[in-house]
Amino acid sequence: MGGQHPRVTEEDEQRVRELHAEGLGRNEIARRTGRGPRTVSIIAARLGLDFDRTATEEATRARMADLAEKRAILAEALTDDALRLSAQVWEPATIHSFGGKEHTYNSRDVDEPLAVDKKNLMAAATAAAAQSLRLVPPAADTGAHAARSMLGKLFTDIGEVLKEQQAVEEATSEEEEGESP
């Protein structure tokens, strides 16, 4: 069970009244009197005293502004990530694999990543862009709907290209397997 709290005395009430008159806040009065903040609030209410919450409100507004700035910075970084990832879809890449009973390592440079890798890059880019938009949604629809429609069409077109490329890669792989002695 919790310990007993000392009763509030007339001296406690007088001290709270004096410190309040000096312009001190509830928490500072609690520290100086050795009483809990809740007890100080009860005493102040009983005495008809109010605390100025301007400083608390300003501090809260400042913290909220700081958080908004951090979200904006993170959203910007995620947008940059999305752009870098989507650019990699069309850049030269090195593909590699381990194969055979000796688990030999093979690699080769290609003009573009394989279809499966393009799919993964686009999924990662889409996730980064979506998180960016969640953190800092567009303020107003300044063509955002048109941009989303354009991006949707672009992703659909990329999907079609990827399917075609994957089919070609599978056919080429089957041909190469047939050529082995």
Secondary structure, DSSP 4 states (H G I P E B T S, - for coil): -PPPPPPPPHHHHHHHHHHHHTT--HHHHHHHHT--HHHHHHHHHHHT-----HHHHHHHHHHHHHHHHHHHHHHHHHHHHHHHHHHHTTS-EEEEEEETTTTEEEEEEESS--HHHHHHHHHHHHHHHHHHHHHS--SS-SSHHHHHHHHHHHHHHHHHHHHHHHHHHHHHHHHHHHH--
